[in-house]
Amino acid sequence: MLDITMPEFNKTCVLVVGDIMLDRYWHGATERVSPEAPVPVITVSKQDDRPGGAGNVALNTAALGSQTLLLGIVGRDEAASVVESSLKAAGVGCHFCVADSEPTITKLRAISRNQQLLRMDFEERFADRYAAQISSGLAAQIDQADVIILSDYNKGTLTDCKTLIAMAKAKGKLILVDPKGSDYRHYKGATLLTPNMAEFEAVVGKCHTEEQIIERGTALIAELELECLLITRSEKGMTLLQKEGTEVHFPARTHEVFDVTGAGDTVISTLAAALGAGTPMQQSVAIANMAAGIAIGKLGTYAISGPEIRKEIAATQRSARGVVNEEQLMIAIEDARLAGEKIVFTNGCFDILHAGHVGYLEQARLLGHRLVVAINSDRSVKALKGEGRPINTEDRRMVVLSGLEVVDWVVCFDQPTPEHLLQKIRPEVLVKGGDYGIEGVVGGDFVRSYGGDVQVLSLLDNCSTTAIVEQIREDKS
């Protein structure tokens, strides 16, 4: 079962190499239109400066608690001093190559009433002559790092990616790349790339179906000799493709979208910190997806903290198992699928829980990551079994089932069959126990219609609730 736990971020070191920027925000009120042109007049009352680009990535990993090193190019100017001061205050180790002729890249945004009205960019592409200094800087810091992030904004810092990747691979380091441009060949050999959907389609062409995304993404992995490809897809979540293993989709977290600035930085920084701490790939992506959900609810670039991640993980785990109603069940299943988990569904009366039930439920759980057990209500059991049944009321039956380690969620339904639940849940596996033929499983045709699996598992011999009830009645007589 895929279990999301809080990574030990403080036990890893992340080295970020890439384009460093200053994100500058001017905040103020807008109460009139300029007499010179039909534009609002902003009365600037506050200036907010934050590290951007690779600086924001480093700020994010440091905020999570990871030891963080940053390598990049800045100008010999006030903006560089502001960036370095902010990063050092956050605990980031700064190793800057200083350009004499180019300025520190600065993006100035005018904000009023929490809305961005204007952005002005101050930048010149850094010359290729700095590539050797970046390579030397990497060689000097690489032994300290568990994970290396290449944060590429196509501003010139990562002109010689091939050399940097070769150096990192020779040291056995994980290499994560936030790519730019339409030619990814210079990222060949990296561990993972994190393009957004537009960037991905710029390389492989327009994808009209999920099958095309998977097919072309898998081909890209082979061509570039990657281990994984993580495609971030805005409101459609994230899709993880792996050299070894099937694709996994992570639905978007349900947060209000306020500002997507820096969301990609949040994803790659959280992913790197989690992987460096020893968290497996799928769990790391799930945690990065949580972080992205937090980031887009904030204004501008925002460094997610460890406690915020812990809170998100706790919120997910709160719905981990137990007796639930239908609404709670759907929330829990959404969280489980966010973590890439396979849902197994079964149903029955479970009036008197016996060894046959336990063995059957244990077998069912082995078919996926999460097991949903839907039980007939008291009224439904009476209609099926007649007067005198159920022996145990629905609330008692649910409590007993929820006490089994292999059962994640127990839900009650009042209809003759659980077909409405199947249509809402759409489980990957539908299981029934007993002597049913595969074609006689209620809801089987529906589950098979979307590619789900239907299985019938045998109960232990001589184990039957009806037989137990009859035996008790005979003993009493």
Buried (B, 14 or more C-beta within 10 A) or exposed (E): BBEBEBBBBEEBBBBBBBBBBBBBBBBBEBEEEEEEEEEBBBEEEEEEBBBBBBBBBBBBBBBBBBBBBBBBBBBEBEBBEBBBEBBEEBBBBBBBBBBEEBBBBBBBBBBBEEEBBEEEEBBEEBEEEBBEBBBEBBEEBBEEBBBBBBBBBEBBBBBBBBBBBBBBBEEEBBBBBBBBEEEBEBBBBBBBBBBBBEBBBBBBEEBEEEEBBBBBBBEBBEEBEBBBBBBBBBEBBBBBBBEEEEBBBBBBBEBEEBBEBBBBBBBBBBBBBBBBBEBEBBBBBBBBBBBBBBBBBBBBBBBBBBEBBEEBBEEBBEBBBBBBEBEBBBBBBBBBBBBBBBBBBBBBBBBBBBEBBBBBBBBBBEBBBBBBBBBBBBEBBBEEBEEEBBBBEBEEBBBBBBEBEBBBBBBBBEEEBBBEBBEEBBBBBBBBBBEEEEEEBBBBEBBBEEEBBBBBBEBBEEBBBEEBBEEEEEEEE
